[in-house]
Amino acid sequence: MLFVRLGDMYGFINSSGQIILPLIYSGFDDFSDGYAVVYKKAREKMLIDTKGKQVLNLTCYDEIKKLTEGLLAVCKNDLWAILI
């Protein structure tokens, strides 16, 4: 899966150039273990799968770090936690 950009919006295409996920994201982190953190609008953050389905709303966290093996590190009010 490859990312594409049109103006300020991002989406994802496959190796044939077919749109897999529409250009609706204002930012994203790379896919890892079948999931990616994406950003919509100014403050909306979510974890999606490769089909674009929202798996987890992450908007409530101040900071997010993608780890390997399906783990996320999240921060809220300077307190860090690992999400499995």
C-alpha positions as a Markdown table, in Angstrom:
| # | Residue | x | y | z |
|---|---|---|---|---|
| 1 | Met | 0.0 | 0.0 | 0.0 |
| 2 | Leu | 1.4 | 3.4 | -1.0 |
| 3 | Phe | 0.3 | 6.8 | 0.2 |
| 4 | Val | -0.8 | 9.6 | -2.2 |
| 5 | Arg | -1.2 | 13.3 | -1.6 |
| 6 | Leu | -3.5 | 15.7 | -3.4 |
| 7 | Gly | -3.1 | 19.2 | -2.0 |
| 8 | Asp | -3.2 | 18.9 | 1.8 |
| 9 | Met | -5.0 | 15.5 | 1.8 |
| 10 | Tyr | -3.7 | 12.0 | 1.9 |
| 11 | Gly | -5.0 | 8.6 | 0.9 |
| 12 | Phe | -3.7 | 5.2 | -0.1 |
| 13 | Ile | -3.4 | 3.3 | -3.3 |
| 14 | Asn | -2.3 | -0.3 | -4.2 |
| 15 | Ser | 0.6 | -1.1 | -6.6 |
| 16 | Ser | -1.9 | -1.0 | -9.6 |
| 17 | Gly | -2.8 | 2.6 | -8.8 |
| 18 | Gln | -6.3 | 1.8 | -7.5 |
| 19 | Ile | -7.5 | 3.9 | -4.6 |
| 20 | Ile | -7.7 | 1.7 | -1.5 |
| 21 | Leu | -8.4 | 4.5 | 1.0 |
| 22 | Pro | -9.8 | 7.8 | -0.2 |
| 23 | Leu | -7.9 | 11.1 | 0.1 |
| 24 | Ile | -9.6 | 12.2 | 3.3 |
| 25 | Tyr | -6.7 | 12.3 | 5.8 |
| 26 | Ser | -4.7 | 15.4 | 6.8 |
| 27 | Gly | -1.8 | 13.2 | 8.0 |
| 28 | Phe | -0.9 | 9.6 | 8.8 |
| 29 | Asp | 1.7 | 7.3 | 10.1 |
| 30 | Asp | 2.9 | 4.3 | 8.1 |
| 31 | Phe | 1.0 | 1.0 | 8.2 |
| 32 | Ser | 2.6 | -1.5 | 10.6 |
| 33 | Asp | 1.1 | -4.9 | 11.5 |
| 34 | Gly | -1.9 | -4.0 | 9.3 |
| 35 | Tyr | -2.8 | -0.8 | 11.2 |
| 36 | Ala | -2.0 | 2.9 | 10.9 |
| 37 | Val | -2.6 | 6.0 | 12.9 |
| 38 | Val | -4.4 | 8.7 | 10.7 |
| 39 | Tyr | -5.4 | 12.3 | 11.3 |
| 40 | Lys | -8.5 | 13.9 | 10.1 |
| 41 | Lys | -9.1 | 17.6 | 10.4 |
| 42 | Ala | -7.1 | 19.5 | 13.0 |
| 43 | Arg | -7.5 | 17.2 | 16.1 |
| 44 | Glu | -9.2 | 13.9 | 15.1 |
| 45 | Lys | -6.9 | 10.9 | 15.4 |
| 46 | Met | -7.8 | 7.3 | 14.9 |
| 47 | Leu | -6.3 | 3.8 | 14.4 |
| 48 | Ile | -7.5 | 2.2 | 11.1 |
| 49 | Asp | -7.0 | -1.1 | 9.4 |
| 50 | Thr | -6.0 | -1.7 | 5.8 |
| 51 | Lys | -9.6 | -1.4 | 4.7 |
| 52 | Gly | -10.0 | 2.0 | 6.3 |
| 53 | Lys | -12.2 | 0.8 | 9.1 |
| 54 | Gln | -11.8 | 2.7 | 12.3 |
| 55 | Val | -10.5 | 0.4 | 15.0 |
| 56 | Leu | -9.9 | 2.9 | 17.8 |
| 57 | Asn | -10.6 | 6.6 | 18.4 |
| 58 | Leu | -7.4 | 8.2 | 19.6 |
| 59 | Thr | -8.5 | 11.8 | 19.8 |
| 60 | Cys | -8.4 | 11.9 | 23.6 |
| 61 | Tyr | -4.7 | 11.3 | 23.7 |
| 62 | Asp | -2.1 | 14.1 | 23.5 |
| 63 | Glu | 0.6 | 12.0 | 21.8 |
| 64 | Ile | 0.7 | 8.6 | 20.1 |
| 65 | Lys | 3.7 | 6.5 | 19.2 |
| 66 | Lys | 3.3 | 3.4 | 17.0 |
| 67 | Leu | 5.2 | 0.4 | 18.2 |
| 68 | Thr | 5.6 | -3.0 | 16.7 |
| 69 | Glu | 3.5 | -6.1 | 17.1 |
| 70 | Gly | 0.3 | -4.2 | 17.3 |
| 71 | Leu | 1.2 | -2.0 | 20.3 |
| 72 | Leu | 0.6 | 1.7 | 20.7 |
| 73 | Ala | 2.2 | 4.0 | 23.3 |
| 74 | Val | -0.2 | 6.8 | 24.2 |
| 75 | Cys | 0.2 | 9.9 | 26.4 |
| 76 | Lys | -2.4 | 11.9 | 28.2 |
| 77 | Asn | -1.5 | 14.7 | 30.7 |
| 78 | Asp | 2.2 | 13.6 | 30.7 |
| 79 | Leu | 1.2 | 10.0 | 31.6 |
| 80 | Trp | 2.2 | 7.2 | 29.2 |
| 81 | Ala | 0.5 | 3.9 | 28.7 |
| 82 | Ile | 0.8 | 1.0 | 26.3 |
| 83 | Leu | -2.4 | -0.1 | 24.4 |
| 84 | Ile | -2.6 | -3.7 | 23.3 |
